[in-house]
Amino acid sequence: MSIPRIRFEKRLSVPRWLPAASLIVALVLAMLTIAVIFYLLGVDPIVAFQRIFRGGFGSRFGLQETVTKSIPLLLIGVGLALAFRGRVYNIGAEGQLLIGAIFATGMQRVFPNWPAYLLLPAMFVAGAVGGALWAAIPALLKARFRIDEVLTSLMLVYVASEAVKYLVYGPWRGADTRGFPITDEFPAAAQIPSLASARIHYPTLILALLFAVLLYFLLARTKLGYEVRVTGENPEASRYAGVNYQKVALFVMVISGGLAGLAGMGEVAGIHYRLRPPEALSPGYGFTAIIVAWLARLNPLATILSAFLLGGLLVGGDAIQIALSLPAATVQIFNGVILLFVIAAELFNQYRLRLEV
């Protein structure tokens, strides 16, 4: 008697209902898995989910913090959605955020007396350039030598992290910080304005929303967007069609890195008003934004909603850490579970299981 075998078979066509249905199933399974984790940690899952919702969405302060945290997630998530659509896997957005923060900080140190109408745009440009240059390294290595961009972009995160530490513990440590590893506070002209009684630095939020719309139309309506989509759907066919793969890979990596650099600028000039050590500057926005992009099914417009939801999860996660005495890594576990199931759903969109007897 032969043993039945299960194998994956490429779908010739994807039913219209399948992507939405698979995403819903993935989220339900992720929530059930998280509920089991809560139970194993000795916490009532229903109570935990209630506190997460209330912490992120159930009060004015919670909503303000959710929007604040969704700003870097949206900027980075939009860029990653573009890169992933071109099948270029930029996993190093966290490092690009940190380099953008360094470049923005450096700009205000070089031109401390510029007025805000000159200094802030220059800092935004510097942050974007820094992130783009950092992303260009793995892009060029992939395009020229076929070196895996997942590995190189991830390794560069640690290089960027050490660069920030060197600066805040060394030459850029503030003179009036009592020895703490932070820079002096930025001058008022280098601080992004925020909404009254909130930390929402609205110029950065407006930029994030604009880029979500612009990249959506770029993918849907332009020749370059078509080349990105074709490359992502079938790289071999795109080469036969005359698409320049090196150009596409470099373009999507530079754009995604530049947006991550803008997020870094937003954090130092809109939240902290100084450069801090990496773990204080970003709670892993570059990695969480990977979930933002996949949860949106790589649609730049849909990243607006997914960034808001993940921002709420971060805020709610902070709330349950305090209220339920859970480990600080709990939120990262949740993020990993969600990402695992969302990617699995994408796999089943492209392949189906066949039982062979």
C-alpha positions as CSV (number, residue, x, y, z in Angstrom):
1,M,0.0,0.0,0.0
2,S,1.5,3.3,-1.1
3,I,1.8,6.2,1.3
4,P,-0.2,9.3,0.3
5,R,2.0,12.3,-0.5
6,I,1.3,16.0,-0.3
7,R,2.9,18.3,-2.8
8,F,2.6,21.9,-3.7
9,E,1.3,22.7,-7.2
10,K,1.6,26.1,-8.9
11,R,-1.8,27.7,-9.5
12,L,-2.5,28.5,-13.1
13,S,-4.9,31.2,-12.0
14,V,-5.9,32.7,-8.7
15,P,-9.6,33.1,-7.9
16,R,-10.6,36.7,-7.1
17,W,-11.9,35.7,-3.7
18,L,-8.9,33.8,-2.6
19,P,-6.4,36.6,-1.5
20,A,-9.0,38.3,0.7
21,A,-10.2,35.0,2.2
22,S,-6.7,33.7,2.8
23,L,-5.7,36.9,4.6
24,I,-8.8,36.7,6.8
25,V,-8.0,33.1,7.7
26,A,-4.4,34.0,8.3
27,L,-5.3,36.7,10.7
28,V,-7.8,34.5,12.6
29,L,-5.2,31.8,12.9
30,A,-2.6,34.3,14.1
31,M,-5.0,35.6,16.8
32,L,-5.8,32.1,17.9
33,T,-2.1,31.3,18.2
34,I,-1.5,34.6,20.1
35,A,-4.3,33.6,22.4
36,V,-2.6,30.3,23.1
37,I,0.6,32.2,23.9
38,F,-1.3,34.4,26.4
39,Y,-2.7,31.3,28.0
40,L,0.7,29.7,28.3
41,L,2.0,32.9,29.9
42,G,-0.8,32.6,32.5
43,V,-2.9,35.5,31.1
44,D,-6.6,35.4,30.2
45,P,-6.5,36.0,26.4
46,I,-9.8,37.9,26.3
47,V,-8.6,40.3,29.0
48,A,-5.3,40.7,27.1
49,F,-7.0,41.5,23.8
50,Q,-9.3,43.9,25.5
51,R,-6.4,45.8,27.0
52,I,-4.5,45.9,23.7
53,F,-7.6,47.4,21.9
54,R,-8.2,49.9,24.7
55,G,-4.5,50.8,24.9
56,G,-4.2,51.4,21.1
57,F,-7.7,52.6,20.1
58,G,-9.9,53.0,23.2
59,S,-8.9,56.5,24.3
60,R,-7.8,59.9,22.8
61,F,-4.3,59.4,24.1
62,G,-4.1,55.9,22.7
63,L,-5.3,57.0,19.3
64,Q,-2.7,59.9,19.3
65,E,0.1,57.5,20.1
66,T,-1.2,55.0,17.5
67,V,-1.0,57.7,14.8
68,T,2.4,58.7,16.0
69,K,3.8,55.2,15.8
70,S,2.1,54.6,12.5
71,I,4.1,57.4,10.8
72,P,7.4,55.6,10.6
73,L,5.6,52.3,9.9
74,L,3.8,53.9,7.0
75,L,6.8,55.5,5.5
76,I,8.9,52.3,5.7
77,G,6.0,50.0,4.8
78,V,5.2,51.9,1.6
79,G,8.8,51.6,0.5
80,L,9.0,48.0,1.4
81,A,5.8,47.3,-0.5
82,L,7.4,48.7,-3.6
83,A,10.6,46.7,-3.2
84,F,8.8,43.5,-2.5
85,R,6.6,44.0,-5.5
86,G,9.8,44.0,-7.6
87,R,10.9,40.8,-5.7
88,V,13.8,42.7,-4.1
89,Y,13.7,41.8,-0.4
90,N,15.0,44.8,1.6
91,I,15.2,43.5,5.1
92,G,17.5,46.2,6.3
93,A,15.1,49.2,6.6
94,E,15.9,49.4,10.3
95,G,19.5,50.3,9.4
96,Q,18.4,52.7,6.7
97,L,16.2,54.5,9.3
98,L,19.3,54.8,11.6
99,I,21.5,56.2,8.8
100,G,18.7,58.6,7.9
101,A,18.7,59.8,11.5
102,I,22.5,60.3,11.4
103,F,22.4,62.3,8.2
104,A,19.5,64.5,9.5
105,T,21.3,65.1,12.8
106,G,24.5,65.9,10.9
107,M,22.7,68.5,8.8
108,Q,21.5,70.4,11.8
109,R,24.9,70.2,13.3
110,V,26.6,71.7,10.2
111,F,24.0,74.5,9.8
112,P,22.6,75.2,13.3
113,N,21.7,78.8,12.5
114,W,19.6,78.2,9.5
115,P,15.9,79.2,9.8
116,A,13.4,76.5,10.0
117,Y,12.1,77.0,6.5
118,L,15.5,76.0,5.2
119,L,16.8,73.7,7.8
120,L,13.9,71.3,8.1
121,P,13.6,70.6,4.3
122,A,17.4,70.2,4.2
123,M,17.2,67.7,7.1
124,F,14.4,65.8,5.3
125,V,16.5,65.6,2.1
126,A,19.6,64.5,4.1
127,G,17.6,61.8,5.9
128,A,16.3,60.5,2.6
129,V,19.7,60.6,0.9
130,G,21.3,58.7,3.9
131,G,18.7,55.9,3.8
132,A,18.9,55.7,0.0
133,L,22.7,55.4,0.0
134,W,22.6,52.7,2.6
135,A,20.0,50.8,0.6
136,A,22.0,51.2,-2.6
137,I,24.8,49.1,-1.2
138,P,22.9,45.8,-1.2
139,A,21.1,46.8,-4.3
140,L,24.3,47.2,-6.3
141,L,25.7,44.0,-4.8
142,K,22.6,42.2,-6.0
143,A,22.4,43.8,-9.4
144,R,26.1,43.5,-10.2
145,F,27.2,40.3,-8.4
146,R,23.9,38.5,-7.6
147,I,24.7,38.6,-3.9
148,D,21.6,37.9,-1.8
149,E,20.1,41.3,-0.7
150,V,18.4,39.7,2.3
151,L,21.7,38.9,3.9
152,T,23.6,42.1,3.0
153,S,20.8,44.5,3.9
154,L,20.3,42.7,7.3
155,M,24.0,42.8,8.1
156,L,24.1,46.5,7.3
157,V,21.5,47.0,10.1
158,Y,24.2,46.1,12.7
159,V,26.8,48.3,11.0
160,A,24.3,51.3,11.2
161,S,23.5,50.5,14.8
162,E,27.2,50.6,15.7
163,A,27.6,53.8,13.8
164,V,24.9,55.5,15.9
165,K,26.4,54.1,19.1
166,Y,29.9,55.4,18.1
167,L,28.5,58.9,17.5
168,V,26.4,59.2,20.7
169,Y,29.0,57.7,22.9
170,G,31.8,59.6,21.2
171,P,32.1,62.8,19.1
172,W,28.4,63.8,19.1
173,R,27.7,63.2,22.8
174,G,26.1,66.3,24.2
175,A,28.0,68.7,26.4
176,D,25.0,69.2,28.7
177,T,23.7,65.6,28.9
178,R,25.4,64.6,32.2
179,G,27.3,61.9,30.4
180,F,24.3,60.2,28.9
181,P,24.9,58.8,25.3
182,I,22.7,61.4,23.5
183,T,23.3,64.5,21.5
184,D,22.4,68.0,22.7
185,E,18.8,68.9,22.0
186,F,18.1,70.2,18.5
187,P,17.5,73.9,18.1
188,A,13.9,75.0,17.7
189,A,14.4,75.5,14.0
190,A,15.3,71.8,13.6
191,Q,12.3,70.4,15.4
192,I,9.3,69.3,13.3
193,P,6.1,70.9,14.5
194,S,3.5,68.6,16.2
195,L,-0.2,68.9,16.8
196,A,-1.1,70.6,20.1
197,S,-1.0,68.2,23.1
198,A,0.1,65.3,20.9
199,R,3.4,63.9,19.5
200,I,2.0,63.7,16.0
201,H,4.5,65.5,13.8
202,Y,2.0,66.2,11.0
203,P,4.5,67.3,8.2
204,T,6.0,63.8,8.3
205,L,2.5,62.2,8.4
206,I,1.5,64.3,5.3
207,L,4.7,63.1,3.5
208,A,3.9,59.5,4.4
209,L,0.4,59.7,3.0
210,L,1.6,61.5,-0.1
211,F,4.1,58.8,-0.8
212,A,1.5,56.1,-0.3
213,V,-0.6,57.7,-3.0
214,L,2.3,58.5,-5.3
215,L,3.8,55.0,-5.2
216,Y,0.3,53.4,-5.8
217,F,-0.1,55.4,-9.0
218,L,3.5,54.7,-10.0
219,L,2.9,51.0,-9.8
220,A,-0.5,51.2,-11.5
221,R,-0.1,53.8,-14.2
222,T,3.6,54.2,-15.2
223,K,6.0,52.2,-17.4
224,L,8.5,52.0,-14.6
225,G,5.7,50.6,-12.3
226,Y,4.8,48.1,-14.9
227,E,8.5,46.9,-15.1
228,V,8.5,46.6,-11.3
229,R,5.3,44.5,-11.3
230,V,6.5,42.3,-14.2
231,T,9.9,41.7,-12.6
232,G,8.2,40.7,-9.4
233,E,5.7,38.3,-11.0
234,N,8.2,36.6,-13.3
235,P,11.8,37.7,-13.3
236,E,12.8,35.4,-16.2
237,A,10.0,36.6,-18.4
238,S,10.8,40.2,-17.6
239,R,14.4,39.7,-18.9
240,Y,13.1,38.3,-22.2
241,A,10.7,41.3,-22.4
242,G,13.7,43.6,-22.3
243,V,13.2,44.9,-18.7
244,N,16.5,46.1,-17.2
245,Y,16.6,44.1,-13.9
246,Q,19.5,46.1,-12.5
247,K,17.6,49.3,-13.0
248,V,14.5,47.9,-11.3
249,A,16.4,46.5,-8.4
250,L,18.4,49.7,-7.8
251,F,15.3,51.9,-8.1
252,V,13.1,50.0,-5.7
253,M,15.9,49.7,-3.1
254,V,16.8,53.3,-3.3
255,I,13.2,54.5,-2.9
256,S,12.5,52.1,0.0
257,G,15.8,53.1,1.7
258,G,15.0,56.8,1.1
259,L,11.6,56.5,2.8
260,A,13.2,54.6,5.7
261,G,15.7,57.5,6.0
262,L,12.7,59.9,6.1
263,A,11.3,57.9,9.0
264,G,14.6,58.2,10.8
265,M,14.5,62.0,10.3
266,G,11.0,62.1,11.7
267,E,12.0,60.2,14.8
268,V,15.0,62.4,15.7
269,A,13.4,65.7,14.7
270,G,9.8,65.0,15.5
271,I,9.9,62.8,18.6
272,H,13.2,62.8,20.4
273,Y,14.7,66.2,19.2
274,R,18.1,64.6,19.5
275,L,20.0,61.5,18.4
276,R,19.8,58.6,20.8
277,P,21.2,55.0,20.9
278,P,19.5,52.7,18.4
279,E,17.3,50.8,20.9
280,A,15.9,54.1,22.2
281,L,15.5,55.6,18.8
282,S,13.5,52.8,17.2
283,P,11.6,49.9,18.8
284,G,12.2,47.9,15.6
285,Y,10.1,50.0,13.2
286,G,12.1,48.7,10.2
287,F,11.3,45.1,11.0
288,T,7.6,45.7,12.0
289,A,7.1,47.5,8.7
290,I,7.8,44.2,6.9
291,I,4.5,43.0,8.4
292,V,2.8,46.3,7.4
293,A,3.8,45.7,3.7
294,W,2.7,42.1,3.6
295,L,-0.5,42.7,5.6
296,A,-1.4,45.3,2.9
297,R,-0.6,42.6,0.2
298,L,2.1,45.0,-1.1
299,N,-0.5,47.6,-2.0
300,P,0.9,51.1,-1.1
301,L,-2.5,52.5,-0.4
302,A,-3.5,49.6,1.8
303,T,-0.4,50.2,3.9
304,I,-2.1,53.3,5.4
305,L,-4.6,50.9,7.1
306,S,-2.1,48.2,8.0
307,A,0.4,50.8,9.5
308,F,-2.4,52.2,11.6
309,L,-3.3,48.7,12.9
310,L,0.3,47.7,13.6
311,G,0.8,51.1,15.3
312,G,-2.1,50.3,17.6
313,L,-0.7,46.9,18.3
314,L,2.6,48.5,19.4
315,V,0.8,51.0,21.7
316,G,-1.5,48.3,23.1
317,G,1.5,46.0,23.6
318,D,3.2,48.6,25.7
319,A,-0.1,48.8,27.7
320,I,-0.3,45.1,28.5
321,Q,3.4,44.9,29.4
322,I,2.7,47.4,32.3
323,A,-0.8,46.1,33.2
324,L,-0.2,42.4,33.0
325,S,3.6,42.3,33.8
326,L,4.5,40.6,30.5
327,P,8.0,40.5,29.0
328,A,9.0,43.4,26.7
329,A,9.6,40.9,23.9
330,T,5.9,39.9,23.9
331,V,4.9,42.4,21.2
332,Q,7.8,41.1,19.0
333,I,6.4,37.6,19.4
334,F,3.0,38.8,18.2
335,N,4.6,40.5,15.2
336,G,6.4,37.4,14.3
337,V,3.3,35.2,14.5
338,I,1.3,37.6,12.4
339,L,4.1,37.8,9.8
340,L,4.4,34.0,9.7
341,F,0.7,33.5,9.0
342,V,0.4,36.3,6.5
343,I,3.3,35.0,4.4
344,A,1.9,31.5,4.6
345,A,-1.4,32.9,3.2
346,E,0.6,34.4,0.3
347,L,2.1,31.0,-0.4
348,F,-1.3,29.4,-0.6
349,N,-2.4,32.1,-3.0
350,Q,0.3,31.0,-5.4
351,Y,0.3,27.3,-4.8
352,R,-2.3,24.7,-3.8
353,L,-1.9,21.4,-2.0
354,R,-2.5,18.2,-4.0
355,L,-2.8,14.8,-2.3
356,E,-1.2,12.0,-4.3
357,V,-2.1,8.4,-3.5
